[in-house]
């Protein structure tokens, strides 16, 4: 969406900053998650190398099940019914 804004409106100051902020945010979170996963696998491999695959698959399955079963994030601007509009959301 930001790239579409940049294509339509030009690079400018705000769209470029938005893109840089979102890319930086994604890179920081990806790096933090990579470090956490690397540390977890090193500690588990040292403690129980045979259980590494089973525990990793179990945690991935638990995360997938949680995101499918639980409303992890619900935007406050989401309509509550199929034919929602902005006025109904803001009420």
C-alpha positions as CSV (number, residue, x, y, z in Angstrom):
1,X,0.0,0.0,0.0
2,X,2.8,2.4,0.8
3,X,4.5,1.6,-2.5
4,X,1.2,2.4,-4.3
5,X,1.1,5.7,-2.4
6,X,4.7,6.4,-3.5
7,X,3.9,5.5,-7.1
8,X,0.8,7.8,-7.1
9,X,2.0,10.7,-5.0
10,X,5.8,10.5,-5.5
11,X,8.6,9.7,-3.0
12,X,8.2,13.0,-1.0
13,X,9.0,13.2,2.6
14,X,6.1,11.4,4.4
15,X,5.8,8.3,2.1
16,X,9.5,7.7,2.1
17,X,9.7,8.0,5.9
18,X,6.7,5.6,6.3
19,X,8.4,3.1,4.1
20,X,11.7,3.4,5.9
21,X,10.0,3.1,9.3
22,X,8.0,0.0,8.3
23,X,11.0,-1.7,6.7
24,X,13.2,-0.9,9.7
25,X,10.5,-2.2,12.1
26,X,10.2,-5.4,10.1
27,X,14.0,-5.9,10.1
28,X,14.3,-5.3,13.9
29,X,11.6,-7.7,14.7
30,X,13.0,-10.3,12.3
31,X,16.4,-10.0,13.9
32,X,15.0,-10.3,17.4
33,X,13.0,-13.4,16.5
34,X,16.0,-14.9,14.8
35,X,18.2,-14.4,17.9
36,X,15.5,-15.9,20.1
37,X,15.1,-18.9,17.8
38,X,18.8,-19.4,17.5
39,X,19.3,-19.2,21.3
40,X,16.4,-21.6,21.9
41,X,17.7,-24.2,19.5
42,X,21.2,-24.0,20.9
43,X,20.0,-24.4,24.5
44,X,17.7,-27.2,23.6
45,X,20.2,-29.0,21.3
46,X,22.7,-28.9,24.2
47,X,20.2,-30.2,26.7
48,X,18.2,-32.7,24.7
49,X,19.4,-33.1,21.1
50,X,17.0,-35.9,20.3
51,X,14.0,-33.9,21.3
52,X,14.9,-30.8,19.3
53,X,12.7,-31.6,16.3
54,X,9.7,-32.7,18.3
55,X,9.8,-29.7,20.6
56,X,10.3,-27.3,17.7
57,X,7.4,-28.8,15.7
58,X,5.2,-28.8,18.9
59,X,5.9,-25.1,19.5
60,X,5.2,-24.2,15.9
61,X,1.9,-26.2,16.1
62,X,1.0,-24.5,19.3
63,X,1.7,-21.1,17.8
64,X,-0.4,-21.9,14.7
65,X,-3.2,-23.3,16.8
66,X,-3.2,-20.2,19.1
67,X,-3.4,-17.8,16.1
68,X,-6.2,-19.8,14.6
69,X,-8.3,-20.3,17.8
70,X,-7.7,-17.0,19.7
71,X,-8.4,-13.5,18.5
72,X,-4.7,-12.4,18.8
73,X,-5.3,-8.9,17.5
74,X,-8.6,-7.2,16.8
75,X,-8.4,-3.7,15.4
76,X,-10.8,-1.3,17.1
77,X,-11.9,-0.1,13.7
78,X,-13.2,-3.4,12.5
79,X,-16.9,-3.6,11.6
80,X,-18.8,-6.1,13.7
81,X,-21.1,-7.2,10.8
82,X,-20.7,-7.9,7.1
83,X,-22.2,-4.6,5.9
84,X,-20.3,-2.3,8.3
85,X,-19.3,1.3,7.5
86,X,-17.2,3.9,9.1
87,X,-20.1,5.5,10.9
88,X,-21.1,2.2,12.4
89,X,-17.5,1.5,13.5
90,X,-17.1,4.9,15.2
91,X,-20.3,4.6,17.2
